[in-house]
Amino acid sequence: MTVPDVTVVVAVYNTLPYLTACLDSLVGQSLAQQPGRMEVVAVDDGSTDGGGELLDEYAARHPGLFRVVHQANSGGPAAPTNRALDLARGRYVLFLGADDWLGEEALERLVAAADAWGSDVVVPKQVGVNGRLVPQGIFHADAESVRFTDSALAWALADTKLFRLDLIRRHGLRRDETLKVFSDQPFTLEACLRARKVSVLASYDCYHLVLREDRGNVTERAGVLDRLRGIAALQQVAAGLAEPGGELDAIRARSFAWDVPRLLADGFLLLDGAEQGRVCAEVARLVERFGAREVYDRLPVAVRLRLELAAAGRPEALRDQIRYEAAHGEPPAVRDGRRHYAGYPAFRDARLGLPDELFLLREEPPAVAAVPLNLAQQLWRGLVPEQLRRGLRRHSVWRRLADSVNGGRG
């Protein structure tokens, strides 16, 4: 039997009407016009919207291209993805979301690049659809070989890539079926850390990531605690396989600069008190277990502050910080001697006892942003007379401070 060049794995659960565009993009692949070079393994994970029947229709219309498996709903994408992976026969495998779609030449270009470069993993150029945000840092140019230390690879850990199937089978890589969300990220990270070569194909829009209008994407509807468990699984892989130093720090920084802090933003305010407490406890475990403080120098002050307030089990102070950021944005810089600090209300608040280092600005701010510590504290506390505040307002040197203190209202 001829071995296909690539197997496309599609896990399907209630993704109509987006599934049609996904399947059409596979039928329309330039590689599909060359019999035997590609196959699609689609697993219907108990869809109730007619998606399973649609898969059967495509399989009947395109014999030899689609293999369809139906199973009871498993509760997440990991189990159907693993089942499809077990059936894969291609030299390479690409994971495609059932609500996403591929550019017409995507698979042909990816296979050609992997063969030419000897790649174990190829990161395809990804673009967002319907407002889906896709970090673009890694897609500035084609690259035969990238690492975590010299690229934005740490920000591209979804499994929406081309993988050499031998790499997956050799190391027994599978998605963790206990994770409701982010199960693809530990899988992808381990593959990249074990790969002989990771490459980037940035010269063609290969993969189109769709944000569903109902925000029904799995990640969008996942709970905060489920997300934190997925982040912990990712960091566990990093702790076990990444080289200490730059490689490990790049992966740590990704989670603690973005994944965790975004869960400590506006959405945190919507949780009830008990849930906020559980989130803070989970963040505390992440911070302590995976060395978040070792990469604090890479993180903005606001991010460090939210992490520490959560780790200290202070949800009320964290709520205040989130509200302050929403109302005022960045605070003024506070000068104390030769050092400059971000002048958030929590700075030197005796009730919180947070260290000054947490607020330290790594780069000296512009002169217009730096104000003496005692005056800044008085402004925070509303002790400067209104007449003086209006006078300061007329001078540009104080404008940023006034905007921060008053929420831009003068």
C-alpha positions in Angstrom: 0.0 0.0 0.0 1.3 3.4 -0.9 2.3 5.5 2.1 0.7 9.0 1.9 2.9 12.0 2.3 0.6 13.5 4.9 -2.3 12.6 7.1 -4.6 15.4 8.1 -6.2 14.8 11.5 -9.5 16.4 12.2 -11.4 16.0 15.5 -15.0 17.1 15.0 -17.6 18.1 17.6 -20.5 20.4 16.7 -18.6 22.7 14.4 -21.3 23.4 11.8 -21.5 25.5 9.7 -17.7 26.0 9.8 -17.0 22.3 9.1 -18.0 22.7 5.5 -15.3 25.2 4.7 -12.8 23.1 6.6 -13.6 20.0 4.5 -13.8 21.9 1.2 -10.3 23.3 1.9 -9.0 19.7 2.2 -10.8 18.5 -1.0 -9.3 21.5 -2.8 -5.7 20.9 -1.7 -3.3 20.8 -4.6 -1.8 17.7 -3.0 -5.3 16.0 -3.2 -5.2 16.2 -6.9 -2.3 13.8 -6.9 -3.8 10.4 -5.8 -2.3 8.7 -2.8 -0.3 11.7 -1.5 -2.7 12.7 1.3 -5.4 11.3 3.5 -7.8 12.8 6.0 -8.7 11.0 9.2 -11.7 12.6 10.8 -13.1 11.5 14.1 -16.7 12.5 15.0 -16.7 12.9 18.8 -20.5 12.4 19.2 -21.6 15.5 17.2 -25.3 16.4 17.6 -25.5 19.1 14.9 -25.3 16.8 11.8 -21.5 17.1 11.6 -21.0 13.3 11.6 -23.4 12.9 8.7 -21.6 15.6 6.8 -18.3 13.7 7.2 -19.9 10.6 5.9 -21.1 12.5 2.8 -17.7 13.8 2.1 -16.2 10.3 2.5 -18.7 8.9 0.1 -18.1 11.6 -2.5 -14.3 11.4 -2.2 -13.3 7.7 -1.7 -9.7 7.1 -0.8 -9.3 10.7 0.6 -11.4 10.5 3.8 -11.6 8.0 6.6 -14.3 8.7 9.1 -14.7 7.3 12.7 -17.7 7.9 14.9 -17.5 7.7 18.7 -19.4 8.8 21.8 -18.6 12.2 23.0 -15.4 12.2 25.1 -15.8 15.7 26.6 -12.8 17.3 24.9 -10.6 17.3 21.7 -7.8 15.1 23.1 -9.4 11.7 22.8 -10.7 12.0 19.2 -7.3 13.5 18.2 -5.4 10.6 19.7 -7.7 8.1 18.0 -7.2 9.7 14.7 -3.4 9.8 15.3 -3.4 6.1 15.9 -4.9 5.6 12.5 -2.5 7.9 10.6 -0.4 6.4 7.9 1.3 9.4 6.3 5.0 10.3 6.6 3.8 13.6 8.2 0.7 14.5 10.1 -1.0 17.9 10.3 -3.7 18.7 12.9 -6.5 20.8 11.6 -9.3 22.4 13.7 -12.7 21.5 12.5 -13.6 25.2 12.3 -10.4 26.2 10.6 -9.3 25.8 6.9 -6.2 25.5 4.8 -4.8 27.5 1.9 -5.0 25.6 -1.4 -1.3 24.9 -1.6 -0.6 24.5 2.1 0.0 20.8 2.4 2.1 20.6 -0.8 4.3 23.5 0.3 4.7 22.1 3.9 5.7 18.6 2.8 8.1 20.1 0.2 9.7 22.3 2.9 10.0 19.4 5.4 11.6 17.1 2.8 14.0 19.8 1.6 15.1 20.9 5.1 14.9 17.5 6.9 12.4 19.0 9.4 10.7 17.1 12.2 8.3 20.0 12.7 7.2 22.8 10.3 5.3 25.8 11.7 2.9 27.0 8.9 2.1 30.6 8.4 -1.2 31.2 10.3 -3.6 34.1 9.9 -6.7 34.9 11.9 -10.3 35.0 10.5 -13.3 36.8 12.1 -11.0 38.8 14.3 -9.0 35.8 15.6 -5.7 37.0 17.1 -2.7 35.1 16.0 0.8 36.1 17.2 2.9 36.9 14.1 6.4 37.2 15.6 7.6 33.9 14.3 6.3 34.4 10.7 8.5 37.3 9.6 10.4 35.0 7.1 10.9 31.4 6.1 13.4 29.7 8.5 15.0 26.3 8.0 15.8 26.0 11.7 14.5 27.9 14.7 14.9 27.4 18.5 13.2 28.8 21.5 16.1 31.0 22.2 16.3 32.8 18.8 12.7 33.0 17.8 9.1 33.4 19.0 8.6 29.6 18.9 7.4 29.7 22.5 4.4 31.8 21.4 3.4 29.2 18.7 2.6 26.1 20.7 -0.7 25.0 19.3 -0.5 21.7 17.4 -1.6 23.3 14.1 1.7 22.2 12.5 3.2 19.6 10.3 4.9 16.8 12.4 7.0 13.9 11.2 5.0 10.9 12.2 8.1 8.9 13.1 9.0 11.5 15.7 5.6 11.1 17.3 5.6 7.3 17.2 9.3 7.1 18.4 8.6 9.1 21.5 5.0 7.9 22.1 3.6 11.4 22.0 -0.1 11.8 22.7 -2.4 14.4 24.0 -3.4 14.2 27.7 -7.0 13.2 27.7 -7.5 14.5 31.3 -7.1 18.1 30.1 -10.2 19.8 28.9 -8.3 22.5 27.1 -4.7 23.2 26.0 -3.9 19.5 25.7 -2.3 20.3 22.4 0.4 22.6 23.9 2.3 20.0 26.0 2.2 17.7 23.0 3.6 20.3 20.7 6.2 21.5 23.2 7.5 18.0 23.7 7.6 17.4 19.9 9.6 20.7 19.4 12.0 19.9 22.2 12.7 16.4 20.9 12.8 17.4 17.2 16.1 17.4 15.4 14.9 20.5 13.5 11.9 22.9 13.7 11.3 25.0 10.7 9.0 27.9 9.7 7.1 28.3 6.4 6.1 32.0 6.5 5.9 32.8 2.8 2.4 31.4 2.2 -0.8 31.7 4.2 -1.2 28.1 5.1 -3.5 27.9 8.0 -6.6 30.1 8.6 -7.6 30.2 12.3 -11.3 31.0 12.6 -12.9 32.7 15.6 -16.5 31.5 15.7 -19.1 34.1 15.9 -20.7 32.4 18.9 -17.2 32.2 20.5 -17.8 28.5 20.6 -14.2 27.5 20.1 -13.1 25.1 22.8 -10.5 27.5 24.3 -13.0 30.4 24.3 -15.5 28.4 26.4 -13.1 26.7 28.8 -13.1 27.5 32.5 -10.3 29.4 34.2 -9.2 26.4 36.3 -9.2 24.1 33.3 -6.9 26.6 31.5 -4.6 26.8 34.5 -4.3 23.0 34.6 -3.3 23.0 30.9 -0.7 25.7 31.6 0.7 23.6 34.4 1.0 20.6 32.1 2.9 22.7 29.6 5.3 23.9 32.2 5.8 20.4 33.5 7.1 19.3 30.1 9.3 22.4 30.0 10.8 21.6 33.4 11.5 18.0 32.3 12.9 18.6 28.8 14.0 22.2 28.2 17.6 23.2 28.7 18.0 25.4 31.8 18.7 29.0 31.0 17.5 30.7 27.8 15.4 27.8 26.5 13.5 27.1 29.7 13.1 30.8 30.5 11.6 31.5 27.1 8.9 28.9 27.7 8.3 30.1 31.3 8.0 33.7 30.1 5.3 32.7 27.6 3.1 31.3 30.3 3.7 33.9 32.9 3.7 36.9 30.6 0.5 36.0 28.8 -1.4 32.8 29.5 -1.7 33.2 33.3 -2.1 37.1 33.5 -4.9 37.1 30.9 -6.9 34.9 33.4 -6.3 37.6 36.1 -7.9 40.4 34.1 -11.5 41.5 33.6 -12.9 38.0 33.6 -11.5 37.4 37.1 -13.9 40.1 38.4 -16.9 38.1 37.1 -16.0 35.0 39.2 -17.6 34.5 42.6 -15.5 34.8 45.7 -14.9 31.1 46.2 -13.8 30.7 42.6 -11.5 33.7 42.8 -9.9 32.0 45.9 -9.4 28.8 44.0 -7.8 30.6 41.0 -5.4 32.4 43.3 -4.4 29.1 45.0 -3.8 27.5 41.6 -1.7 30.5 40.4 0.3 30.3 43.6 1.2 26.7 42.9 2.2 27.6 39.4 4.4 30.5 40.5 6.2 28.5 43.1 6.5 25.2 41.3 7.7 26.5 37.9 10.0 29.4 38.9 7.9 32.3 37.6 10.0 34.8 39.7 13.1 33.8 37.7 11.6 35.4 34.6 10.1 38.5 36.3 12.7 40.7 34.7 11.1 39.8 31.3 7.6 40.8 32.5 5.9 44.2 32.8 5.3 45.5 36.3 1.5 45.1 36.0 1.9 41.4 35.1 4.3 40.8 38.0 2.0 42.6 40.3 -1.1 40.5 39.3 0.9 37.3 39.7 2.2 38.2 43.1 -1.2 39.4 44.4 -2.8 36.1 43.3 0.1 34.1 44.7 -0.2 35.9 48.0 -3.9 34.9 48.2 -5.1 38.5 48.0 -8.1 38.4 45.6 -9.4 41.7 47.0 -6.2 43.5 46.2 -6.0 41.8 42.8 -9.5 43.1 42.1 -8.4 46.6 43.0 -5.3 46.3 40.7 -7.4 45.0 37.7 -9.9 47.9 38.2 -7.1 50.4 38.5 -5.4 49.3 35.2 -8.8 49.4 33.4 -9.5 52.9 34.6 -6.0 54.5 34.4 -3.7 52.4 32.3 0.0 52.8 33.2 0.7 54.7 36.4 3.2 57.5 36.6 6.8 56.6 37.4 7.9 57.4 40.9 11.5 58.5 41.6 13.2 57.5 44.8 16.8 58.5 44.7 18.2 57.1 41.5 15.6 54.4 41.1 12.3 54.6 39.4 9.2 52.6 40.2 5.8 52.1 38.7 3.5 54.1 41.0 0.6 51.8 41.3 -1.5 52.3 44.5 -0.1 49.1 45.8 3.4 50.5 45.8 4.6 50.6 49.4 1.2 49.9 50.7 2.0 48.6 54.2 -1.1 46.3 54.2 0.2 44.4 51.3 3.9 44.4 52.1 5.0 43.9 48.5 8.8 44.3 47.8 9.9 47.4 46.0 11.7 45.2 43.5 8.3 44.1 42.1 7.6 47.7 41.0 11.1 48.6 39.7 11.2 49.9 36.2 14.1 48.3 34.3 14.6 51.3 32.0 14.7 54.8 33.2 11.5 56.6 32.2 11.3 59.9 30.4 11.8 62.9 32.7 8.1 63.9 32.2 7.0 60.6 33.7 9.1 60.7 36.9 7.9 62.6 40.0 9.2 62.7 43.5 8.0 60.0 45.7 6.5 62.2 48.4 4.5 64.2 45.9 3.3 61.1 44.1 2.0 59.6 47.3 0.2 62.8 48.2 -1.5 62.8 44.8 -2.6 59.2 45.3 -4.1 60.1 48.6 -5.8 63.2 47.4 -3.9 65.5 49.7 -2.7 68.0 47.1 -5.1 70.9 47.0 -7.3 71.1 43.9 -5.9 74.6 43.0 -2.3 73.1 42.9 -3.5 70.2 40.8 -5.0 72.5 38.3 -1.8 74.5 38.1 0.3 71.3 37.6 -2.1 70.3 34.9 -1.0 73.2 32.8 2.6 72.0 32.6 3.4 69.0 30.3 5.9 67.7 32.8 2.9 66.7 35.0 0.4 65.8 32.4 0.9 62.0 32.4 0.8 61.9 36.2 -2.5 63.9 36.3 -4.0 61.7 33.6 -3.1 58.6 35.7 -4.4 60.0 38.9 -7.7 61.3 37.5 -8.4 58.7 34.8 -7.7 61.3 32.1 -10.4 63.6 33.4 -8.0 66.5 34.4 
